[in-house]
Amino acid sequence: MTPELMHARARSAGPLPLGPGEPAPAGMLRAGLGDGTGTALPAWPDGATPSLLEEYQVAPVAVERSGETRRVLAAALRCCWTDLAADPWPGSPAPVDEVLAAYRALIGRGDDLMRNWAVGALRRLHDSAWLTVEAGVVRLGPRCASWPAESHAQLRELLRRLPSGAEGAVRPVVLPVLAGDGEGAREAADGPDGDAGEPGGVAADATAGGLGEVAAGAAAGEVAAASEVTAAADLDADLLEAFDERRRAEIVAAFMAVEHAAEPVHEARFPALRDPAPRRTVAEMLRRRGRVLVQGRETWISGYADEVGAAVSGTVGEAERAVLTLVLVHSVAIPRAEGVLPADSWLSPFPAPVEELRRHTRLPVGALDAALRTLRHAGLVTQVKAGEEAGGYVPGPQFHRLTPAARRRLQEELILAAGPHTPLATAIRANRRGRGTQG
């Protein structure tokens, strides 16, 4: 597997498992486990983190119920980071009930609705590898190993102000809220909404996976080995060393913006995107990660390189693909056929009603809801309201990241799905046979 493909797989499917003694690829961190195996996760260039987007007032990809997700992560960190003198990861395992108790103590409520929200947040954090939730036990996920060491002091101060959830524990008079966050106890570095990508080579970053188990009650030496986090060779050193400090910072800021912003960013806000020379450096940084720049009208964002996107296209399940196709048919294909949606647009103001999705799928209701949840978390669909109606689903922000070739392929697939027996579909299949591809 090439380094570019490894970076793309880590972005689309979550941290990569490493065998005993296997090093992490350049540009990644290796979070070692006690048995010699490990997990590789991408390292951000030049020590930057996605929080840099706040300086440029650029919105990252949104997380569903982000406030609850942050608070549940804070509660889990409170329960799993038992030795504040050590690094947070890997921490110690904690029962799910203990984490939920800490969450209840944090918010001051314990009703069923809050519990359901907390359970949903645990699921999102597990799917995105911030936590590992298995058999009623919560552990810190490998993404917690990516927190910069300089952020640990702020995290420790945060945890000292959090209640434990134990009987008789004294709750703080004021819930801890870090500067710039009005929703709750946000982690010091970058939490769940600092990561976004696009799975399946078509769109979004449904980061899945997590760590293998760290045995409860491990010996002190095994715990020390498990906490080993090492950085591989810098992937961008040779590219950035040619620039002075100011231009280097501009290039890194542009890279972080196109990789982690929810929408394409305007080049007027990022000098490294306006100037062709540093923009080529940004493009090369992306290429080494299996990514490319996608240009709009004076805007830029990143997407998978076409050859890499095809190799990681299996990260979205069959049920999710079927549901996504239904959403595209009802929110894009039908409005486009009626002449109310531009032919080149994959974003739509016409939601596909949930009732229509249920009517036109053979999936059980539970499987449909699970598929929609996965697609929402991946940024492939967005749930919207439509006046007083129940609303529905439209394509998500990850459709901004389609390359021209990916847009053409998706257009063909949508025609084949919506009208498989039409003359246009027949022409598409014939054209693919002529190119030696399977229709």
Secondary structure, 3 states (H helix, E strand, C coil): CCHHHHHHHHHHHCCEEECCCCCCCCCEEEEECCCCCEEEEECCHHHCCCCHHHHCCCCECCCCCHHHHHHHHHHHHHHHCCCCCCCCCCCCCEEHHHHHHHHHHHHCCCCHHHHHHHHHHHHHHHHCCCEEEECCEEEECHHHHHCCHHHHHHHHHHHHCCCCCCCCCCCCCCCCCCCCCCCCCCCCCCCHHHCCCEHHHCCECCCCCCCCCCCCCCCHHHHHHHCCEEECCCCCHHHHCCCCHHHHHHHHHHHHHHHHECCCEEHHHCHHHHCHHHHHHHHHHHHCCCEEEEECCCEEEEEECHHHHHHCHHHCCHHHHHHHHHHHHHHHHHHHHCCCCCCCCCCCCCCEEHHHHHHCCCCCHHHHHHHHHHHHHHCCEEEEEECCEEEEEEECHHHHHCCHHHHHHHHHHHHHHHCCCCHHHHHHHHHHHHCCCCC
